[in-house]
Amino acid sequence: MDIKVLGAGCANCNKLEQMVFDVLAEQNIDASVTHVRDFKDIASYGVMSTPALVIDGQVKFSGVVPSKAKLAEVIMEAAKRG
């Protein structure tokens, strides 16, 4: 699974990144996590507001930091799909 946190390094972007690592560790899920900070790269996903979360090329959240429970639900669903 490939996870990208999109955001230029704002507090919420960093919070989302940490939450992703926490959920992966708690659920024992293996994934590649990248923090994309370049605005051009962020725009290539069609994202207009950050933070955003992309899993396997699909934007899952944009402009919000989801609850940890919702984030875990989305990550676990993606992990099941392989």
N, CA, C and O atoms as a DFTB+ gen file, in Angstrom:
328 C
 N C O
     1  1       0.853      -1.168       0.000
     2  2       0.000       0.000       0.000
     3  2       0.898       1.231       0.000
     4  3       1.906       1.285       0.704
     5  1       0.511       2.213      -0.803
     6  2       1.267       3.452      -0.927
     7  2       0.415       4.593      -0.387
     8  3      -0.657       4.880      -0.918
     9  1       0.895       5.243       0.672
    10  2       0.161       6.339       1.305
    11  2       0.962       7.619       1.143
    12  3       2.168       7.653       1.386
    13  1       0.261       8.678       0.724
    14  2       0.895       9.984       0.603
    15  2       0.103      10.992       1.428
    16  3      -1.120      11.079       1.326
    17  1       0.827      11.749       2.247
    18  2       0.243      12.867       2.968
    19  2       0.642      14.101       2.177
    20  3       1.829      14.369       1.992
    21  1      -0.351      14.855       1.707
    22  2      -0.079      16.038       0.909
    23  2      -0.212      17.279       1.773
    24  3      -1.239      17.489       2.419
    25  1       0.830      18.103       1.783
    26  2       0.799      19.346       2.541
    27  2       2.186      19.898       2.712
    28  3       3.164      19.155       2.799
    29  1       2.264      21.213       2.759
    30  2       3.555      21.895       2.766
    31  2       4.256      21.888       4.117
    32  3       5.283      22.546       4.281
    33  1       3.726      21.168       5.072
    34  2       4.386      21.100       6.371
    35  2       3.669      21.880       7.451
    36  3       4.248      22.174       8.496
    37  1       2.400      22.221       7.205
    38  2       1.616      22.924       8.221
    39  2       1.381      21.994       9.419
    40  3       1.607      20.787       9.328
    41  1       0.937      22.552      10.514
    42  2       0.728      21.757      11.728
    43  2      -0.261      20.616      11.482
    44  3      -0.035      19.496      11.940
    45  1      -1.349      20.890      10.766
    46  2      -2.335      19.839      10.498
    47  2      -1.783      18.764       9.571
    48  3      -2.123      17.589       9.702
    49  1      -0.929      19.171       8.633
    50  2      -0.306      18.196       7.722
    51  2       0.591      17.246       8.516
    52  3       0.563      16.032       8.314
    53  1       1.375      17.811       9.409
    54  2       2.260      16.997      10.241
    55  2       1.460      16.106      11.189
    56  3       1.843      14.966      11.453
    57  1       0.339      16.638      11.700
    58  2      -0.526      15.848      12.586
    59  2      -1.093      14.647      11.832
    60  3      -1.112      13.534      12.357
    61  1      -1.558      14.875      10.590
    62  2      -2.105      13.778       9.795
    63  2      -1.038      12.727       9.520
    64  3      -1.308      11.528       9.601
    65  1       0.166      13.171       9.197
    66  2       1.257      12.228       8.940
    67  2       1.513      11.359      10.173
    68  3       1.659      10.143      10.056
    69  1       1.566      11.980      11.353
    70  2       1.810      11.222      12.580
    71  2       0.671      10.243      12.856
    72  3       0.903       9.117      13.295
    73  1      -0.559      10.680      12.596
    74  2      -1.708       9.796      12.794
    75  2      -1.631       8.582      11.872
    76  3      -1.973       7.471      12.278
    77  1      -1.184       8.789      10.638
    78  2      -1.032       7.674       9.694
    79  2      -0.045       6.658      10.256
    80  3      -0.322       5.458      10.275
    81  1       1.120       7.147      10.719
    82  2       2.118       6.235      11.289
    83  2       1.564       5.509      12.515
    84  3       1.818       4.319      12.701
    85  1       0.807       6.225      13.352
    86  2       0.223       5.613      14.549
    87  2      -0.746       4.491      14.179
    88  3      -0.690       3.402      14.749
    89  1      -1.632       4.761      13.224
    90  2      -2.616       3.752      12.809
    91  2      -1.920       2.541      12.201
    92  3      -2.277       1.402      12.502
    93  1      -0.937       2.780      11.353
    94  2      -0.212       1.664      10.736
    95  2       0.440       0.781      11.800
    96  3       0.394      -0.446      11.712
    97  1       1.046       1.414      12.806
    98  2       1.707       0.655      13.871
    99  2       0.685      -0.105      14.716
   100  3       0.878      -1.280      15.029
   101  1      -0.401       0.573      15.081
   102  2      -1.419      -0.057      15.930
   103  2      -2.099      -1.232      15.235
   104  3      -2.449      -2.220      15.881
   105  1      -2.285      -1.127      13.924
   106  2      -2.978      -2.177      13.171
   107  2      -2.009      -3.172      12.531
   108  3      -2.425      -4.116      11.860
   109  1      -0.707      -2.945      12.748
   110  2       0.330      -3.813      12.182
   111  2       0.189      -3.953      10.660
   112  3       0.210      -5.053      10.108
   113  1       0.046      -2.792      10.005
   114  2      -0.106      -2.740       8.551
   115  2       1.180      -2.190       7.953
   116  3       1.721      -1.190       8.425
   117  1       1.658      -2.852       6.914
   118  2       2.870      -2.418       6.223
   119  2       2.478      -1.514       5.061
   120  3       1.647      -1.884       4.231
   121  1       3.078      -0.330       5.004
   122  2       2.786       0.605       3.918
   123  2       3.964       1.541       3.723
   124  3       4.746       1.788       4.640
   125  1       4.069       2.049       2.517
   126  2       5.052       3.077       2.205
   127  2       4.372       4.423       2.426
   128  3       3.317       4.685       1.848
   129  1       4.969       5.283       3.261
   130  2       4.377       6.589       3.559
   131  2       5.326       7.682       3.089
   132  3       6.510       7.685       3.424
   133  1       4.782       8.611       2.306
   134  2       5.551       9.742       1.798
   135  2       4.808      11.020       2.131
   136  3       3.586      11.085       1.995
   137  1       5.546      12.050       2.573
   138  2       4.950      13.365       2.800
   139  2       5.318      14.231       1.600
   140  3       6.483      14.587       1.420
   141  1       4.327      14.569       0.782
   142  2       4.537      15.372      -0.426
   143  2       4.354      16.839      -0.064
   144  3       3.270      17.249       0.351
   145  1       5.416      17.632      -0.220
   146  2       5.374      19.036       0.173
   147  2       5.390      20.007      -1.012
   148  3       5.114      21.195      -0.848
   149  1       5.711      19.504      -2.195
   150  2       5.809      20.360      -3.375
   151  2       4.405      20.690      -3.903
   152  3       3.606      19.795      -4.176
   153  1       4.120      21.999      -4.040
   154  2       2.781      22.423      -4.445
   155  2       2.387      21.887      -5.816
   156  3       1.224      21.557      -6.043
   157  1       3.337      21.800      -6.719
   158  2       3.052      21.282      -8.064
   159  2       2.629      19.813      -7.984
   160  3       1.680      19.394      -8.647
   161  1       3.338      19.045      -7.170
   162  2       2.984      17.635      -6.990
   163  2       1.621      17.492      -6.310
   164  3       0.827      16.625      -6.675
   165  1       1.357      18.348      -5.321
   166  2       0.068      18.316      -4.623
   167  2      -1.057      18.615      -5.608
   168  3      -2.082      17.933      -5.614
   169  1      -0.863      19.639      -6.443
   170  2      -1.882      20.029      -7.420
   171  2      -2.148      18.923      -8.436
   172  3      -3.251      18.823      -8.973
   173  1      -1.146      18.099      -8.700
   174  2      -1.326      17.027      -9.687
   175  2      -2.382      16.011      -9.244
   176  3      -2.894      15.249     -10.064
   177  1      -2.706      15.999      -7.956
   178  2      -3.750      15.111      -7.443
   179  2      -5.128      15.784      -7.470
   180  3      -6.127      15.174      -7.087
   181  1      -5.178      17.039      -7.923
   182  2      -6.437      17.766      -7.951
   183  2      -6.843      18.295      -6.592
   184  3      -7.997      18.670      -6.382
   185  1      -5.902      18.323      -5.675
   186  2      -6.168      18.771      -4.306
   187  2      -5.999      20.283      -4.226
   188  3      -4.971      20.828      -4.628
   189  1      -7.027      20.954      -3.699
   190  2      -6.979      22.407      -3.575
   191  2      -6.726      22.855      -2.138
   192  3      -6.308      23.990      -1.913
   193  1      -6.971      21.987      -1.174
   194  2      -6.710      22.354       0.217
   195  2      -6.054      21.185       0.935
   196  3      -6.360      20.018       0.689
   197  1      -5.148      21.539       1.823
   198  2      -4.393      20.536       2.565
   199  2      -4.758      20.632       4.042
   200  3      -5.284      21.655       4.481
   201  1      -4.492      19.605       4.798
   202  2      -3.813      18.381       4.412
   203  2      -4.727      17.488       3.576
   204  3      -5.951      17.618       3.602
   205  1      -4.103      16.592       2.845
   206  2      -4.855      15.609       2.074
   207  2      -4.173      14.257       2.239
   208  3      -2.978      14.173       2.521
   209  1      -4.950      13.219       2.060
   210  2      -4.437      11.861       2.180
   211  2      -4.752      11.109       0.898
   212  3      -5.897      11.075       0.447
   213  1      -3.717      10.505       0.315
   214  2      -3.866       9.721      -0.907
   215  2      -3.414       8.297      -0.601
   216  3      -2.310       8.081      -0.100
   217  1      -4.270       7.334      -0.906
   218  2      -3.922       5.925      -0.713
   219  2      -4.018       5.231      -2.064
   220  3      -5.071       5.217      -2.701
   221  1      -2.902       4.659      -2.483
   222  2      -2.831       3.952      -3.767
   223  2      -3.414       4.784      -4.909
   224  3      -4.160       4.283      -5.750
   225  1      -3.049       6.078      -4.913
   226  2      -3.436       6.967      -6.008
   227  2      -4.802       7.602      -5.889
   228  3      -5.167       8.417      -6.737
   229  1      -5.576       7.262      -4.866
   230  2      -6.912       7.821      -4.688
   231  2      -6.932       8.787      -3.512
   232  3      -6.479       8.451      -2.418
   233  1      -7.465      10.003      -3.743
   234  2      -7.596      10.988      -2.672
   235  2      -8.713      10.531      -1.740
   236  3      -9.851      10.333      -2.165
   237  1      -8.371      10.368      -0.468
   238  2      -9.341       9.903       0.529
   239  2      -9.878      11.046       1.383
   240  3     -11.049      11.045       1.763
   241  1      -9.021      12.019       1.685
   242  2      -9.408      13.189       2.466
   243  2      -8.704      14.401       1.888
   244  3      -7.584      14.293       1.389
   245  1      -9.356      15.558       1.953
   246  2      -8.723      16.797       1.519
   247  2      -9.270      17.952       2.347
   248  3     -10.482      18.116       2.484
   249  1      -8.355      18.751       2.899
   250  2      -8.755      19.927       3.657
   251  2      -9.175      19.658       5.088
   252  3      -9.618      20.571       5.785
   253  1      -9.043      18.418       5.537
   254  2      -9.439      18.075       6.907
   255  2      -8.452      17.082       7.510
   256  3      -7.760      16.345       6.808
   257  1      -8.417      17.095       8.830
   258  2      -7.734      16.028       9.557
   259  2      -8.852      15.142      10.099
   260  3      -9.579      15.550      11.004
   261  1      -8.994      13.943       9.559
   262  2     -10.086      13.072      10.007
   263  2      -9.845      12.597      11.439
   264  3      -8.738      12.704      11.966
   265  1     -10.888      12.078      12.045
   266  2     -10.698      11.463      13.357
   267  2      -9.799      10.245      13.175
   268  3      -9.709       9.680      12.085
   269  1      -9.146       9.857      14.245
   270  2      -8.259       8.695      14.159
   271  2      -9.052       7.445      13.790
   272  3      -8.559       6.588      13.057
   273  1     -10.279       7.339      14.296
   274  2     -11.119       6.178      13.993
   275  2     -11.456       6.126      12.504
   276  3     -11.401       5.059      11.893
   277  1     -11.804       7.270      11.921
   278  2     -12.135       7.313      10.493
   279  2     -10.896       7.015       9.654
   280  3     -10.975       6.297       8.656
   281  1      -9.762       7.563      10.056
   282  2      -8.510       7.305       9.344
   283  2      -8.184       5.813       9.380
   284  3      -7.815       5.231       8.360
   285  1      -8.318       5.202      10.544
   286  2      -8.046       3.768      10.680
   287  2      -8.982       2.958       9.793
   288  3      -8.560       1.985       9.168
   289  1     -10.245       3.354       9.736
   290  2     -11.224       2.653       8.902
   291  2     -10.808       2.687       7.427
   292  3     -10.861       1.667       6.740
   293  1     -10.399       3.855       6.952
   294  2     -10.011       4.014       5.543
   295  2      -8.732       3.232       5.240
   296  3      -8.626       2.594       4.193
   297  1      -7.767       3.282       6.150
   298  2      -6.509       2.560       5.936
   299  2      -6.746       1.050       5.962
   300  3      -6.208       0.324       5.126
   301  1      -7.542       0.580       6.910
   302  2      -7.802      -0.865       6.993
   303  2      -8.582      -1.361       5.776
   304  3      -8.345      -2.470       5.296
   305  1      -9.504      -0.550       5.279
   306  2     -10.254      -0.913       4.078
   307  2      -9.308      -1.047       2.881
   308  3      -9.421      -1.989       2.097
   309  1      -8.380      -0.105       2.747
   310  2      -7.412      -0.157       1.647
   311  2      -6.479      -1.361       1.797
   312  3      -6.104      -1.985       0.804
   313  1      -6.108      -1.683       3.029
   314  2      -5.218      -2.823       3.271
   315  2      -5.892      -4.138       2.873
   316  3      -5.233      -5.048       2.370
   317  1      -7.188      -4.235       3.096
   318  2      -7.930      -5.448       2.726
   319  2      -7.954      -5.647       1.214
   320  3      -7.922      -6.776       0.723
   321  1      -8.010      -4.530       0.483
   322  2      -8.030      -4.607      -0.982
   323  2      -6.672      -4.992      -1.541
   324  3      -6.552      -5.443      -2.680
   325  1      -5.649      -4.804      -0.711
   326  2      -4.304      -5.183      -1.140
   327  2      -3.677      -4.072      -1.856
   328  3      -2.535      -4.192      -2.302
